[in-house]
Amino acid sequence: MTLGVKARPALLALVVLSLSACAPTLKDLKPALSASESGVIPFATAGTLVRSADGARFVLGDPVIISGDLTFPAGTGPFPAVVLAHGCGGLGNAEAGWAPVLREWGYATFVIDSLRGRNLGEICTNATTLTGNQRIPDAYGALRIVSTHPRIDAGRVALMGFSHGAILTMGASTVWARQTFASAGKPAFRAFFAFYPYCNTVYPERERISGPLRIHTGELDDWTPAGPCAQLVEILKSHRQDAMITVYPGAHHSFDNLGLGRRFLYLPNVDSAAGCVFRADSILEPLPLRKLPGCWRKGGTVAWNPEATEQARRNVQGQLAQLLK
C-alpha cells in the first residue's frame, strides 16, 4: 500500500521498457539462470489466483510473465538471498532502500515487479484491482527462478514484503501457500519478513505458517494497524508457530521509506479498510471491501521515521543471520 516518491534508476527503467517492448512469451523464458545472469529478469509466476465466474472465490489460473531485478553482493557466492515485494505504489519505495543494505550484509536481492507485467501503474486507489493474496504466486515464481542461479543458495532464501507486499508475504507464509505452490520438491522460503501488513482479515489458513514469520510495523499506523497483527502473532505463538512482531513507537505506515524524506503525508485517495474486521471461510475468499458498511474509507498516513528505520535494520540483520544460517 506504500505510495511514495519513486527512486527507480533510469537504467533500470530503460531495461524494463525494453523488455516490455519485446513482450516475451512463456515459451521464450529460460528454465534456469546461468552464473553470469543478473539485472532485470522476466519470469513466470507460479500460476495465478483469479476470480471465479461468480466472483465468490479465487481459483488457480495460468501463469503470467512479470519481472524482477537480481543483484548480487561482492564476492563469488553462493549467497543467501532475499526476494523483495513492493507496496501498492509499485517499485521505488521502501524496498529500494532495503535492497542495497541487504547486499552490504551479504545477501543477493531479487526485487519483483508485480505491476508492470500486468499493465498496472498503482493499486493504492483501487484495492480490488489486485489483492495481496493474488500476488502469492508472484513470490513463488520468483523463488523458483532465482533458486536455479548457481550463485544463489536455494536453501537460504527469505521473502520480505512491504504493505501490499507484506499482505503477499503473510499469505505466502502459510502452509497452504507452500503446499499449493512449492510442493513436489519445489523450492520453499526459509523465512518471512512482513513490514506493516494488513492483518484484519481472519481466515483459517493464516494460523499455520511454513516458516518463521517476523512482522515489523508502526505504533501509529492508521492504514494497516498494528493491533490485529499483534493479536495474530499471539494466536500463532499459542499454536507453537514461530512468529514475532516488533512494533516501533511513534512510527507510521511506511516508516522505513527513505524516499519520503522527513515529510509527513496524508494520502486522501488511497483505499483503506483499517477499521474493518473480515472473517473469511478461506484464504481464497475475496475481501468484499466496498460492501463493508461503516468501516470502509479513503485515506492513509505515511511518514519516514529515521529512528525506527535504524532499529528495524538492526533487528532484521540479526533475524536474517539467525534464520538463514
C-alpha positions as CSV (number, residue, x, y, z in Angstrom):
1,M,0.0,0.0,0.0
2,T,3.0,2.3,0.2
3,L,2.6,5.2,-2.3
4,G,5.6,7.4,-2.1
5,V,8.4,9.0,-4.0
6,K,9.8,6.9,-6.8
7,A,13.5,6.2,-6.9
8,R,13.9,3.8,-9.8
9,P,17.2,4.2,-11.6
10,A,16.9,5.4,-15.2
11,L,18.9,2.5,-16.5
12,L,16.6,0.0,-14.8
13,A,13.5,1.8,-16.3
14,L,15.0,1.7,-19.8
15,V,15.8,-2.1,-19.4
16,V,12.3,-2.8,-18.2
17,L,10.7,-0.8,-21.0
18,S,12.9,-2.7,-23.5
19,L,11.6,-6.0,-22.0
20,S,8.0,-4.7,-22.3
21,A,8.5,-3.9,-25.9
22,C,9.9,-7.4,-26.6
23,A,6.9,-9.0,-24.8
24,P,8.4,-12.4,-24.0
25,T,6.1,-15.4,-24.0
26,L,6.1,-18.3,-21.6
27,K,8.0,-20.4,-24.2
28,D,10.7,-17.7,-24.5
29,L,11.6,-17.9,-20.8
30,K,14.7,-19.8,-19.7
31,P,14.0,-22.7,-17.3
32,A,17.2,-21.9,-15.4
33,L,19.6,-19.0,-15.0
34,S,23.3,-19.1,-15.8
35,A,26.1,-17.9,-13.4
36,S,26.6,-14.7,-15.4
37,E,23.0,-13.5,-15.3
38,S,21.8,-10.6,-13.2
39,G,19.7,-7.4,-13.7
40,V,16.1,-7.4,-14.8
41,I,14.9,-10.9,-15.4
42,P,11.5,-11.9,-16.8
43,F,9.9,-14.9,-15.2
44,A,6.7,-16.8,-14.9
45,T,4.6,-16.6,-11.8
46,A,3.7,-19.9,-10.2
47,G,0.2,-19.7,-11.7
48,T,-2.3,-17.0,-10.7
49,L,-5.2,-16.6,-8.4
50,V,-8.2,-15.3,-10.5
51,R,-11.8,-14.7,-9.5
52,S,-14.2,-17.4,-10.2
53,A,-17.1,-16.8,-12.7
54,D,-19.4,-15.8,-9.8
55,G,-16.7,-13.7,-8.1
56,A,-17.2,-15.7,-4.8
57,R,-13.6,-17.0,-4.6
58,F,-10.2,-17.1,-6.1
59,V,-9.3,-20.1,-8.2
60,L,-6.0,-21.2,-9.7
61,G,-5.2,-19.8,-13.2
62,D,-2.5,-19.8,-15.7
63,P,0.9,-18.1,-15.0
64,V,1.7,-14.6,-16.2
65,I,5.1,-13.1,-17.0
66,I,6.4,-10.4,-14.7
67,S,10.0,-9.4,-13.9
68,G,12.5,-8.9,-11.1
69,D,15.8,-7.2,-10.6
70,L,18.5,-9.6,-9.5
71,T,21.6,-8.0,-7.9
72,F,24.5,-9.6,-6.0
73,P,26.8,-8.5,-3.3
74,A,30.5,-8.5,-3.7
75,G,32.1,-12.0,-3.9
76,T,31.5,-15.2,-5.7
77,G,28.8,-16.9,-3.6
78,P,26.7,-18.9,-3.5
79,F,24.8,-16.3,-1.5
80,P,21.7,-16.4,0.6
81,A,19.0,-14.3,-0.9
82,V,16.0,-12.1,-0.1
83,V,13.1,-11.7,-2.5
84,L,11.5,-8.3,-2.0
85,A,7.9,-7.4,-2.8
86,H,6.9,-3.7,-3.2
87,G,3.8,-1.9,-1.9
88,C,0.7,-0.8,-3.8
89,G,2.6,2.2,-5.4
90,G,4.9,-0.1,-7.3
91,L,8.7,-0.1,-7.4
92,G,10.9,2.5,-5.8
93,N,9.6,2.9,-2.3
94,A,10.7,1.0,0.9
95,E,12.3,-1.9,-1.0
96,A,14.6,0.5,-2.8
97,G,16.1,1.5,0.5
98,W,16.4,-2.1,1.8
99,A,18.0,-3.8,-1.2
100,P,21.4,-2.1,-1.0
101,V,21.6,-2.6,2.7
102,L,20.8,-6.3,2.3
103,R,23.6,-6.6,-0.2
104,E,26.0,-4.9,2.1
105,W,25.2,-7.7,4.6
106,G,26.0,-10.3,2.0
107,Y,22.5,-11.2,0.6
108,A,21.6,-11.3,-3.1
109,T,18.4,-9.4,-3.7
110,F,15.6,-10.0,-6.2
111,V,13.1,-7.2,-6.3
112,I,10.0,-8.3,-8.1
113,D,7.6,-6.0,-10.0
114,S,4.1,-7.3,-9.8
115,L,2.5,-4.4,-11.7
116,R,4.3,-3.6,-14.9
117,G,3.8,-7.1,-16.4
118,R,0.1,-6.7,-15.7
119,N,0.0,-3.2,-17.3
120,L,-0.8,-1.6,-13.9
121,G,0.6,1.6,-12.6
122,E,-0.6,1.6,-9.0
123,I,-3.2,-0.3,-7.0
124,C,-3.4,2.0,-3.9
125,T,-6.6,3.8,-5.1
126,N,-8.5,0.7,-6.1
127,A,-7.6,-2.2,-3.8
128,T,-9.8,-4.7,-5.6
129,T,-7.7,-4.5,-8.8
130,L,-5.0,-6.9,-7.5
131,T,-5.1,-8.1,-3.9
132,G,-2.1,-9.0,-1.8
133,N,-3.0,-12.7,-1.8
134,Q,-3.3,-12.7,-5.6
135,R,0.4,-11.9,-5.6
136,I,1.4,-15.0,-3.7
137,P,2.2,-16.9,-7.0
138,D,4.5,-14.0,-7.9
139,A,6.7,-14.7,-4.9
140,Y,6.8,-18.4,-5.5
141,G,7.6,-17.9,-9.2
142,A,10.4,-15.6,-8.2
143,L,11.7,-18.2,-5.8
144,R,11.7,-20.9,-8.5
145,I,13.8,-18.9,-11.0
146,V,16.3,-17.4,-8.5
147,S,16.8,-20.8,-7.0
148,T,18.2,-22.1,-10.3
149,H,21.0,-19.5,-10.2
150,P,24.4,-21.1,-9.5
151,R,25.4,-18.1,-7.3
152,I,22.2,-18.4,-5.1
153,D,22.0,-20.8,-2.1
154,A,18.5,-22.1,-2.9
155,G,18.0,-23.4,0.7
156,R,18.6,-19.9,2.2
157,V,16.0,-17.6,0.6
158,A,13.7,-15.3,2.6
159,L,10.7,-13.2,1.4
160,M,10.4,-9.6,2.5
161,G,7.3,-7.5,1.7
162,F,6.1,-4.0,2.4
163,S,2.5,-3.0,2.9
164,H,0.6,-4.6,0.0
165,G,3.7,-6.7,-0.5
166,A,3.5,-7.6,3.2
167,I,0.0,-8.9,2.6
168,L,1.6,-11.1,0.0
169,T,4.2,-12.1,2.4
170,M,1.7,-13.1,5.1
171,G,-0.3,-15.2,2.6
172,A,2.9,-16.7,1.2
173,S,4.0,-17.7,4.7
174,T,1.0,-20.1,5.2
175,V,1.3,-23.8,4.9
176,W,-1.5,-23.6,2.3
177,A,0.7,-21.5,0.1
178,R,3.7,-23.8,0.4
179,Q,1.6,-26.9,-0.3
180,T,0.0,-25.1,-3.3
181,F,3.0,-23.5,-4.9
182,A,6.1,-25.3,-3.5
183,S,5.1,-28.9,-3.4
184,A,6.8,-31.9,-5.1
185,G,10.4,-30.8,-4.3
186,K,10.0,-27.2,-5.5
187,P,12.0,-24.6,-3.5
188,A,10.4,-23.1,-0.4
189,F,11.2,-19.9,1.5
190,R,13.1,-20.3,4.8
191,A,11.7,-17.2,6.5
192,F,9.2,-14.3,6.0
193,F,9.5,-10.6,6.9
194,A,6.4,-8.6,6.7
195,F,6.6,-4.8,7.0
196,Y,3.3,-3.1,8.1
197,P,1.0,-5.8,6.7
198,Y,-2.8,-5.7,6.9
199,C,-3.8,-8.4,9.5
200,N,-7.5,-7.6,9.9
201,T,-8.7,-10.4,7.6
202,V,-9.2,-13.6,9.5
203,Y,-9.1,-16.9,7.6
204,P,-8.2,-20.4,8.8
205,E,-5.1,-20.9,6.7
206,R,-3.3,-18.0,8.4
207,E,-2.9,-19.9,11.6
208,R,-0.4,-22.4,10.2
209,I,2.8,-21.0,8.8
210,S,5.5,-22.8,6.9
211,G,8.5,-20.9,8.3
212,P,9.5,-18.2,10.8
213,L,7.5,-15.0,10.4
214,R,8.8,-11.7,11.6
215,I,6.4,-8.7,11.5
216,H,7.7,-5.1,11.7
217,T,5.1,-2.3,12.0
218,G,4.5,1.1,13.4
219,E,2.6,2.0,16.5
220,L,0.8,4.9,14.8
221,D,-0.1,3.2,11.6
222,D,-3.6,4.3,10.6
223,W,-3.6,2.4,7.2
224,T,-2.6,-1.1,8.3
225,P,-2.9,-1.0,12.1
226,A,-0.5,-2.9,14.4
227,G,-3.1,-4.2,16.8
228,P,-4.6,-7.0,14.7
229,C,-1.1,-8.1,13.7
230,A,-0.1,-8.4,17.4
231,Q,-3.2,-10.4,18.0
232,L,-2.4,-12.7,15.1
233,V,1.1,-13.3,16.5
234,E,-0.3,-14.3,19.8
235,I,-2.6,-16.8,18.1
236,L,0.3,-18.2,16.1
237,K,2.5,-18.5,19.2
238,S,-0.3,-20.2,21.1
239,H,-0.3,-22.8,18.3
240,R,3.5,-23.2,18.7
241,Q,4.2,-21.3,15.5
242,D,7.5,-19.3,15.1
243,A,6.2,-15.8,14.9
244,M,7.3,-12.5,16.3
245,I,6.2,-8.8,16.0
246,T,8.1,-5.6,16.6
247,V,6.0,-2.5,17.0
248,Y,8.1,0.7,16.6
249,P,7.0,3.5,18.9
250,G,5.9,6.7,17.2
251,A,6.1,5.2,13.7
252,H,3.6,5.5,11.0
253,H,2.9,3.5,7.8
254,S,5.9,3.2,5.5
255,F,8.2,4.3,8.3
256,D,11.3,2.9,6.5
257,N,10.6,4.6,3.2
258,L,13.7,6.9,2.9
259,G,12.2,8.4,-0.3
260,L,9.7,10.3,1.8
261,G,12.4,12.3,3.5
262,R,11.1,13.9,6.7
263,R,7.7,14.5,5.2
264,F,4.5,13.5,6.9
265,L,2.0,12.8,4.2
266,Y,-1.7,12.2,4.3
267,L,-2.8,10.4,1.1
268,P,-6.5,11.2,0.6
269,N,-7.3,8.9,-2.3
270,V,-5.9,5.6,-1.2
271,D,-8.3,2.7,-0.2
272,S,-8.3,1.8,3.5
273,A,-10.0,-0.9,5.4
274,A,-8.1,-0.1,8.6
275,G,-11.3,-0.1,10.6
276,C,-12.7,-3.4,9.2
277,V,-12.6,-6.9,10.5
278,F,-13.4,-9.5,7.9
279,R,-13.8,-13.2,8.7
280,A,-13.5,-15.5,5.7
281,D,-14.0,-19.2,5.3
282,S,-10.8,-19.5,3.2
283,I,-7.8,-17.6,2.1
284,L,-9.4,-17.9,-1.4
285,E,-12.4,-15.8,-0.4
286,P,-12.1,-12.2,-1.7
287,L,-12.4,-9.4,0.8
288,P,-15.7,-7.5,-0.1
289,L,-14.1,-4.1,0.5
290,R,-16.8,-1.9,-0.8
291,K,-19.6,-3.9,0.8
292,L,-18.3,-3.4,4.4
293,P,-20.6,-0.8,5.9
294,G,-19.2,1.8,8.3
295,C,-15.5,0.8,8.2
296,W,-14.5,1.3,4.5
297,R,-13.0,4.7,3.9
298,K,-10.4,6.6,1.9
299,G,-7.1,8.0,3.2
300,G,-3.9,6.9,5.0
301,T,-0.9,8.5,6.5
302,V,2.7,7.7,5.6
303,A,5.9,9.1,7.2
304,W,9.5,8.1,7.3
305,N,10.9,7.6,10.8
306,P,14.7,7.5,10.9
307,E,14.9,6.1,14.4
308,A,12.5,3.3,13.6
309,T,14.3,2.6,10.3
310,E,17.7,2.3,12.0
311,Q,16.2,0.0,14.7
312,A,14.4,-2.1,12.1
313,R,17.7,-2.6,10.2
314,R,19.5,-3.8,13.3
315,N,16.6,-6.1,14.1
316,V,16.4,-7.6,10.6
317,Q,20.1,-8.0,10.3
318,G,20.1,-10.2,13.4
319,Q,17.0,-12.1,12.4
320,L,18.3,-12.9,9.0
321,A,21.6,-14.0,10.4
322,Q,19.8,-16.4,12.7
323,L,17.1,-17.7,10.4
324,L,19.2,-18.1,7.2
325,K,22.3,-19.5,8.9
